[in-house]
């Protein structure tokens, strides 16, 4: 009968994880000295395989989060751009869907994307789409609730945003470009003009609405906690022909808000003192 071999257990270094991950995204750096094989030999090749797998996984995560950006640029361009971003920005969360929040800003700085100035805003819409998808559930504001507010108090109403609501404004036709590149339909020429997108979720489906002129200023004011009167003023200041009725209808249809707070006339008077 063979006797059992006793293998001494080496104590884990307190900062093993930190030292192990410090150079994971830097292919030019040597493997940490503490990375060794079963017999204490350096495990450079094993570490490099693991390092490559980490980079490939993060590029894959970016590809899943930004499919429209990848379709626009092509797979090779996207993967090269994503690789630079991965090396510059390691993940800060264990959840892969949280990764890539800095990717739109990185695209702004990426020199090879300069000929596509709208690309970063398309990425911002895609990031907002994913955040809206994972946002918490909430009951949507109804037209009946808003209609129940006395007319004299309506201007002082403030709105609680639905957790899924996002607003992305672009100096380029980013909403249209996003919509054309999220599927497989042919891409057509787009008129170069600013666009604003309202991202919401109706039940389990994320929707993106192209806002009319003045709409972004109106919704941005409400999302910032401004009262309805101030939001209307912002909309009219941005576009003199701003259509309030259409904006209210869009608000209700999009499930952009979940609740309201109506101030009494006394509260409104005191707030203006």
C-alpha positions in Angstrom: 0.0 0.0 0.0 1.4 3.4 -1.1 1.7 6.0 1.6 0.0 9.3 0.9 2.2 12.2 -0.3 2.0 15.2 1.9 2.2 18.5 -0.1 2.9 21.6 2.0 0.4 24.4 1.4 2.0 27.7 0.6 0.3 30.6 2.4 -1.6 33.0 0.1 0.0 36.4 -0.1 -2.3 39.1 1.3 -2.1 41.1 -2.0 -2.0 38.1 -4.4 -5.1 39.2 -6.3 -3.9 42.7 -6.7 -0.5 41.6 -7.9 -1.9 39.0 -10.2 -4.4 41.4 -11.9 -2.0 44.4 -12.1 -0.6 43.5 -15.5 -3.5 41.4 -16.9 -4.3 44.1 -19.5 -0.8 45.0 -20.4 0.6 42.5 -22.9 4.1 44.0 -22.7 4.5 43.5 -19.0 6.1 40.3 -17.6 4.0 37.9 -15.5 4.1 38.7 -11.8 6.9 36.9 -10.0 4.3 35.2 -7.7 2.7 33.4 -10.6 4.4 30.0 -10.6 3.7 26.4 -11.7 3.2 23.3 -9.5 6.9 23.0 -8.8 7.6 26.7 -8.3 8.7 27.5 -11.8 7.7 30.7 -13.5 4.4 30.3 -15.4 4.8 33.0 -18.0 3.1 31.1 -20.8 0.1 30.1 -18.6 -0.3 33.7 -17.4 -0.2 35.0 -21.0 -2.9 32.6 -22.0 -5.1 33.8 -19.1 -4.3 37.4 -19.9 -5.3 36.9 -23.5 -8.6 35.2 -22.4 -9.4 38.2 -20.2 -8.9 40.7 -23.0 -10.9 38.6 -25.4 -13.8 38.3 -22.9 -13.9 42.1 -22.3 -13.9 42.8 -26.1 -16.7 40.3 -26.4 -18.6 42.2 -23.7 -18.2 45.5 -25.5 -19.4 43.8 -28.7 -22.5 42.6 -27.0 -23.2 46.1 -25.5 -22.5 48.1 -28.6 -23.7 46.0 -31.6 -24.7 49.1 -33.7 -21.2 50.6 -33.2 -19.6 47.4 -34.3 -21.9 47.1 -37.4 -21.0 50.7 -38.4 -17.2 50.2 -38.0 -16.9 46.6 -39.0 -15.7 43.8 -36.8 -11.9 44.3 -37.3 -12.1 48.0 -36.6 -14.3 47.5 -33.6 -12.1 44.8 -32.0 -9.0 46.9 -32.5 -10.6 50.0 -31.0 -12.1 47.9 -28.1 -8.7 46.3 -27.4 -7.2 49.8 -26.8 -10.1 50.7 -24.5 -9.8 47.4 -22.6 -6.1 48.0 -21.9 -6.8 51.6 -20.8 -9.9 50.9 -18.7 -10.1 47.7 -16.6 -13.5 46.7 -15.3 -14.6 48.0 -11.9 -17.6 45.6 -11.5 -18.0 41.9 -11.5 -21.0 42.3 -13.7 -20.0 42.4 -17.4 -23.0 44.4 -18.5 -21.7 47.2 -16.3 -18.5 47.4 -18.4 -18.1 49.9 -21.1 -19.5 53.1 -19.5 -16.4 55.0 -20.5 -16.4 53.6 -24.0 -18.3 56.5 -25.7 -15.8 59.0 -24.2 -13.0 56.8 -25.4 -14.4 56.8 -28.9 -14.3 60.7 -28.8 -10.5 60.4 -28.2 -9.8 57.6 -30.6 -8.0 59.1 -33.5 -9.1 56.5 -36.1 -12.8 57.4 -35.4 -12.4 61.1 -36.1 -14.1 60.7 -39.5 -17.2 59.4 -37.7 -18.0 62.2 -35.2 -21.4 60.8 -34.5 -20.1 57.3 -33.4 -19.6 58.2 -29.8 -23.2 59.4 -29.5 -24.5 56.2 -31.1 -22.5 54.4 -28.3 -24.1 56.6 -25.7 -27.5 55.6 -27.0 -26.6 52.0 -26.8 -25.3 52.3 -23.3 -28.5 54.1 -22.3 -30.5 51.3 -24.0 -28.8 48.7 -21.8 -29.2 50.7 -18.6 -32.9 51.2 -19.4 -33.2 47.5 -19.9 -31.7 46.6 -16.5 -33.4 49.5 -14.6 -35.8 48.8 -11.8 -39.5 48.4 -12.4 -41.9 51.2 -11.5 -45.5 52.1 -12.2 -45.9 54.5 -15.1 -47.6 57.8 -14.7 -51.1 57.9 -16.2 -52.9 60.6 -18.0 -55.7 60.3 -15.3 -53.3 61.1 -12.5 -52.0 64.2 -14.3 -55.6 65.3 -15.2 -56.6 65.1 -11.6 -54.3 68.0 -10.6 -56.2 71.3 -10.3 -55.4 73.7 -13.1 -54.1 76.4 -10.8 -51.5 73.9 -9.4 -50.5 72.3 -12.7 -47.5 74.7 -13.3 -45.9 73.7 -10.0 -46.1 70.0 -10.6 -42.7 68.1 -10.5 -42.2 64.7 -12.0 -40.5 61.6 -10.7 -38.6 60.0 -13.5 -39.1 56.3 -14.2 -35.9 54.4 -13.4 -35.5 53.4 -17.0 -35.7 56.9 -18.5 -32.7 58.3 -20.2 -32.1 61.3 -22.5 -29.3 61.5 -25.1 -28.8 64.7 -27.1 -26.4 64.7 -30.1 -25.2 67.3 -32.6 -25.5 64.6 -35.2 -28.3 62.2 -36.4 -27.2 59.6 -33.9 -30.8 58.4 -33.1 -31.4 57.6 -36.8 -28.0 56.0 -37.3 -28.5 53.9 -34.1 -31.9 52.7 -35.3 -30.6 51.8 -38.8 -27.7 49.8 -37.4 -29.4 47.8 -34.6 -30.8 45.4 -37.2 -29.8 43.9 -40.5 -31.8 46.1 -42.8 -29.8 48.1 -45.5 -28.4 51.4 -44.4 -29.4 54.6 -46.3 -28.1 58.1 -46.4 -29.0 60.3 -43.4 -29.5 64.1 -43.3 -26.9 65.6 -41.1 -28.8 67.3 -38.3 -28.9 67.3 -34.5 -31.2 64.7 -32.9 -32.4 64.0 -29.3 -33.5 60.6 -28.2 -35.8 59.7 -25.2 -35.0 56.2 -24.0 -37.6 54.5 -21.9 -39.0 51.0 -21.2 -42.6 50.0 -21.6 -43.1 46.8 -19.7 -40.1 44.8 -20.8 -39.4 46.5 -24.1 -36.9 49.4 -24.4 -38.1 52.1 -26.8 -36.2 55.1 -28.2 -38.2 58.1 -29.4 -36.8 60.9 -31.6 -37.9 64.1 -29.9 -39.2 67.1 -31.8 -37.5 70.5 -31.5 -37.7 71.8 -27.9 -38.5 68.3 -26.6 -35.1 67.7 -25.2 -35.0 71.0 -23.3 -38.5 70.2 -21.9 -37.7 66.6 -20.8 -34.2 67.6 -19.5 -35.8 70.2 -17.2 -38.4 67.7 -15.8 -35.7 65.0 -15.4 -33.6 67.5 -13.4 -36.5 68.2 -11.0 -37.8 71.4 -12.5 -41.5 72.1 -12.3 -43.8 71.9 -15.3 -43.9 75.7 -15.8 -40.1 75.9 -15.9 -39.9 72.9 -18.3 -42.4 74.6 -20.6 -40.4 77.8 -20.5 -37.2 75.8 -21.4 -39.0 74.1 -24.3 -40.3 77.4 -25.7 -36.9 79.0 -25.2 -35.3 76.2 -27.3 -38.0 76.3 -29.9 -40.7 79.0 -30.0 -43.2 76.7 -31.7 -42.7 74.0 -29.0 -45.9 71.9 -28.7 -46.7 71.3 -25.1 -49.7 69.0 -25.8 -47.6 66.7 -28.0 -44.9 66.7 -25.3 -47.3 65.7 -22.6 -48.8 63.0 -24.8 -45.2 61.7 -25.5 -44.5 61.7 -21.8 -47.5 59.5 -21.0 -47.1 57.2 -24.0 -43.4 56.6 -23.3 -43.8 55.8 -19.6 -41.1 58.4 -19.0 -42.3 59.2 -15.4 -43.7 57.2 -12.6 -45.2 59.8 -10.3 -45.8 63.5 -9.7 -45.8 65.9 -6.8 -48.4 68.7 -6.9 -47.6 71.8 -4.8 -50.4 73.8 -3.2 -50.9 77.5 -4.0 -49.4 78.4 -0.6 -46.4 76.2 -1.2 -45.8 77.8 -4.6 -46.2 81.3 -3.1 -43.7 80.5 -0.3 -41.2 79.0 -2.8 -41.1 82.2 -4.7 -40.4 84.4 -1.7 
